[in-house]
């Protein structure tokens, strides 16, 4: 069947302006033209329904476009949802974080600028995971022991930069050697979806253990070498 844009809108359950918006974003193929009249087909109906389905899962238009172009497979949906919409942690406003940690708001903002305190994306007011209280308390112990806050923040900046770079490399390795392999093995979409999500969660936990263990060993080695070095 073929549809005029108003008919397509009614059939797919979207507004005409929405159809034009999707076309402008490249999410919807151009219609067939017959003079000044444009005609849409069943493939446009299916595409609009697929877009709505993905939107209901909370995916952004950028992510939706990757699904539509085949860069992401249907079996990636659970994994993408877990990464882009993790379980919501308990959150605190900046004022609440300052009150419960005993650290003034300007100092907390300085930590945020240094990349050591990262608010959760979304919302009009920045919110911070309650777990940040533990990290702030650890930092305050170092300051109380005599480490200058400026030096600590510089160290934090270097660490945050190195961790960000390493994390991006780790994501690339997972995508290249784990996700692509599971996708290539084929099988049922739901089975691949479950396997991908479980593998990602397992590796996420393993990476945390590995990083913490490696950092502690490296820190002790650096301390030993510092003690043993000769002038």
Backbone torsions as a table, in degrees:
resi	resn	phi	psi	omega
1	UNK	NA	157.5	175.0
2	UNK	-125.0	151.2	-173.4
3	UNK	-134.2	142.9	163.7
4	UNK	-72.8	164.4	-173.3
5	UNK	-61.4	-35.7	178.8
6	UNK	-67.1	-38.5	178.0
7	UNK	-67.7	-39.5	177.9
8	UNK	-61.8	-42.9	-179.8
9	UNK	-60.4	-44.3	179.8
10	UNK	-66.3	-42.4	-177.9
11	UNK	-65.3	-42.0	-177.1
12	UNK	-87.0	-12.3	179.3
13	UNK	74.6	35.8	177.6
14	UNK	-130.1	169.3	178.6
15	UNK	-83.3	154.0	177.0
16	UNK	-59.4	-42.2	179.2
17	UNK	-62.0	-33.5	178.5
18	UNK	-65.3	-41.9	178.1
19	UNK	-60.1	-45.5	-179.9
20	UNK	-65.5	-36.4	178.5
21	UNK	-64.0	-45.8	179.5
22	UNK	-62.3	-38.4	177.5
23	UNK	-63.0	-41.5	179.6
24	UNK	-64.7	-29.6	179.4
25	UNK	-87.4	-3.3	179.9
26	UNK	80.6	14.0	-179.8
27	UNK	-85.6	-17.3	-175.9
28	UNK	-130.7	130.6	-179.9
29	UNK	-63.7	153.6	178.1
30	UNK	-66.5	148.3	179.1
31	UNK	-76.9	168.0	173.5
32	UNK	-79.5	133.8	-178.5
33	UNK	-102.4	138.5	175.1
34	UNK	-133.1	88.9	-171.7
35	UNK	70.9	-123.9	179.0
36	UNK	-95.2	2.4	-177.8
37	UNK	-100.3	138.0	177.6
38	UNK	-110.6	141.8	-178.3
39	UNK	-126.3	135.6	178.5
40	UNK	-112.1	153.9	-177.9
41	UNK	-116.3	-173.9	-179.1
42	UNK	-64.4	-27.7	178.5
43	UNK	-65.0	-32.8	176.9
44	UNK	-68.7	-37.8	177.6
45	UNK	-62.2	-46.4	-179.8
46	UNK	-63.3	-40.8	-179.4
47	UNK	-64.6	-42.1	179.3
48	UNK	-64.4	-39.7	178.4
49	UNK	-66.9	-37.3	178.0
50	UNK	-66.4	-41.4	177.8
51	UNK	-60.8	-45.2	-179.7
52	UNK	-63.9	-39.4	178.3
53	UNK	-60.5	-44.2	-179.9
54	UNK	-70.3	-36.4	177.9
55	UNK	-63.8	-36.5	-179.9
56	UNK	-65.4	-20.0	175.8
57	UNK	-87.5	-0.6	175.8
58	UNK	88.4	12.2	-178.7
59	UNK	-77.7	144.8	176.8
60	UNK	-74.6	165.3	179.2
61	UNK	-63.0	-32.3	178.0
62	UNK	-63.7	-45.0	178.6
63	UNK	-67.5	-40.6	178.9
64	UNK	-59.5	-41.6	179.7
65	UNK	-62.5	-36.2	178.3
66	UNK	-66.7	-35.6	174.7
67	UNK	-66.6	-44.3	-175.9
68	UNK	-66.4	-33.2	-179.0
69	UNK	-85.7	-6.3	178.3
70	UNK	90.7	1.6	176.5
71	UNK	-65.5	-33.9	173.5
72	UNK	-113.8	137.4	-178.7
73	UNK	-89.4	159.7	174.6
74	UNK	-54.7	-32.7	179.9
75	UNK	-72.6	-5.9	176.8
76	UNK	-85.1	-9.5	-169.5
77	UNK	-57.6	-47.1	-178.4
78	UNK	-64.5	-40.6	179.2
79	UNK	-65.0	-46.2	-179.9
80	UNK	-62.8	-40.6	178.8
81	UNK	-63.8	-39.7	-179.7
82	UNK	-66.6	-35.4	-178.8
83	UNK	-77.8	-42.8	-175.4
84	UNK	-85.7	-21.0	179.4
85	UNK	-134.9	66.9	179.5
86	UNK	-65.4	162.6	178.6
87	UNK	-54.4	129.5	-174.6
88	UNK	-67.1	121.1	177.9
89	UNK	-80.8	167.8	171.6
90	UNK	-66.5	133.5	-175.4
91	UNK	-121.2	159.3	178.5
92	UNK	-134.0	147.5	172.0
93	UNK	-75.8	170.5	178.8
94	UNK	-61.1	-41.1	179.5
95	UNK	-63.9	-42.0	179.1
96	UNK	-66.8	-38.3	178.8
97	UNK	-63.8	-41.4	178.9
98	UNK	-64.5	-43.5	-178.0
99	UNK	-64.9	-43.9	-175.3
100	UNK	-78.5	-25.2	-179.6
101	UNK	-92.9	-20.6	-176.5
102	UNK	77.9	14.9	-179.1
103	UNK	-109.0	131.5	-176.9
104	UNK	-62.4	148.4	-178.4
105	UNK	-57.2	-42.5	179.2
106	UNK	-58.7	-36.9	179.3
107	UNK	-69.2	-39.1	177.9
108	UNK	-63.1	-38.6	177.5
109	UNK	-65.8	-34.7	176.3
110	UNK	-65.1	-39.7	177.3
111	UNK	-64.2	-36.9	178.3
112	UNK	-65.8	-42.0	179.2
113	UNK	-64.1	-29.5	179.4
114	UNK	-80.7	-5.8	179.9
115	UNK	86.2	8.9	-178.2
116	UNK	-91.6	-16.6	179.4
117	UNK	-129.2	117.3	-172.8
118	UNK	-120.8	116.1	178.3
119	UNK	-70.6	158.0	177.8
120	UNK	-76.0	138.0	-179.3
121	UNK	-65.3	148.0	174.5
122	UNK	94.9	154.5	178.1
123	UNK	90.1	156.7	-179.7
124	UNK	-77.4	-35.2	-179.3
125	UNK	-107.2	130.1	179.7
126	UNK	-59.4	134.3	176.8
127	UNK	-122.3	147.6	-175.9
128	UNK	-124.6	140.6	177.6
129	UNK	-59.9	139.7	179.2
130	UNK	-61.9	-24.0	177.9
131	UNK	-61.3	-20.4	179.4
132	UNK	-62.2	-23.0	178.5
133	UNK	-58.2	-39.9	179.7
134	UNK	-65.1	-42.9	179.7
135	UNK	-66.3	-40.1	178.6
136	UNK	-63.7	-42.3	179.2
137	UNK	-61.1	-39.0	178.8
138	UNK	-65.2	-41.3	178.0
139	UNK	-64.7	-38.8	179.5
140	UNK	-65.7	-30.0	176.5
141	UNK	-63.3	-41.6	179.3
142	UNK	-65.6	-39.9	178.9
143	UNK	-66.4	-42.2	179.7
144	UNK	-63.7	-28.2	179.5
145	UNK	-77.9	-9.6	175.7
146	UNK	116.8	0.5	178.4
147	UNK	-72.9	123.0	179.5
148	UNK	-59.6	136.8	-176.6
149	UNK	-62.3	-35.5	178.7
150	UNK	-62.6	-44.3	179.2
151	UNK	-66.1	-38.4	179.1
152	UNK	-64.3	-39.3	179.6
153	UNK	-69.4	-36.7	176.6
154	UNK	-64.4	-40.8	177.0
155	UNK	-62.8	-41.1	-180.0
156	UNK	-63.3	-40.2	178.2
157	UNK	-60.8	-46.5	-179.9
158	UNK	-62.2	-42.3	-178.9
159	UNK	-65.5	-45.1	-178.9
160	UNK	-61.2	-40.1	179.8
161	UNK	-65.1	-43.8	-179.6
162	UNK	-66.8	-40.4	179.9
163	UNK	-65.8	-41.7	179.1
164	UNK	-60.4	-43.8	179.9
165	UNK	-64.4	-43.2	-179.8
166	UNK	-66.0	-40.3	-179.3
167	UNK	-63.4	-41.2	179.3
168	UNK	-64.8	-37.5	177.1
169	UNK	-66.7	-38.4	179.4
170	UNK	-65.3	-40.8	177.5
171	UNK	-62.2	-41.9	179.3
172	UNK	-62.6	-40.6	178.8
173	UNK	-65.1	-41.8	178.3
174	UNK	-62.1	-44.4	-177.9
175	UNK	-63.9	-41.6	-173.6
176	UNK	-77.9	-40.2	-171.1
177	UNK	-107.3	-15.2	-179.5
178	UNK	-111.4	-60.4	-177.6
179	UNK	-60.8	-48.8	-177.6
180	UNK	-64.2	-33.4	178.6
181	UNK	-68.4	-44.0	178.9
182	UNK	-63.2	-40.5	178.6
183	UNK	-64.1	-39.0	-177.0
184	UNK	-69.8	-25.9	-179.8
185	UNK	-71.0	-16.2	176.1
186	UNK	72.1	-147.5	-177.0
187	UNK	91.4	-173.4	-178.2
188	UNK	-68.0	141.7	-177.9
189	UNK	-59.0	-45.6	-176.9
190	UNK	-64.0	-39.2	179.2
191	UNK	-65.6	-44.1	178.2
192	UNK	-64.2	-37.0	179.7
193	UNK	-62.9	-46.8	178.8
194	UNK	-63.8	-41.8	-178.3
195	UNK	-64.9	-43.3	178.9
196	UNK	-60.5	-46.8	-178.0
197	UNK	-65.0	-43.7	-179.9
198	UNK	-64.4	-41.8	179.8
199	UNK	-64.4	-41.9	179.7
200	UNK	-62.6	-46.0	-179.9
201	UNK	-63.2	-40.1	178.7
202	UNK	-63.6	-44.2	-178.6
203	UNK	-71.2	-31.6	177.5
204	UNK	-63.6	-45.0	178.3
205	UNK	-66.0	-43.1	-179.5
206	UNK	-63.7	-38.5	179.9
207	UNK	-63.9	-40.3	178.3
208	UNK	-60.7	-44.2	178.8
209	UNK	-64.1	-44.4	-178.0
210	UNK	-63.1	-45.3	-178.8
211	UNK	-64.6	-46.3	-179.6
212	UNK	-62.0	-44.2	-179.5
213	UNK	-63.6	-45.4	-178.2
214	UNK	-65.4	-41.5	-178.7
215	UNK	-64.3	-43.4	-179.4
216	UNK	-62.9	-43.0	179.0
217	UNK	-65.6	-40.6	179.9
218	UNK	-66.0	-39.9	178.9
219	UNK	-63.3	-43.3	178.9
220	UNK	-65.6	-39.0	178.4
221	UNK	-64.5	-42.6	178.7
222	UNK	-63.4	-39.0	178.6
223	UNK	-65.0	-42.3	179.9
224	UNK	-64.6	-43.3	179.5
225	UNK	-65.6	-35.1	177.7
226	UNK	-65.0	-39.5	180.0
227	UNK	-69.0	-38.4	-173.0
228	UNK	-87.7	-9.1	-175.7
229	UNK	-67.3	148.6	178.9
230	UNK	-109.4	143.1	178.4
231	UNK	-71.9	NA	NA
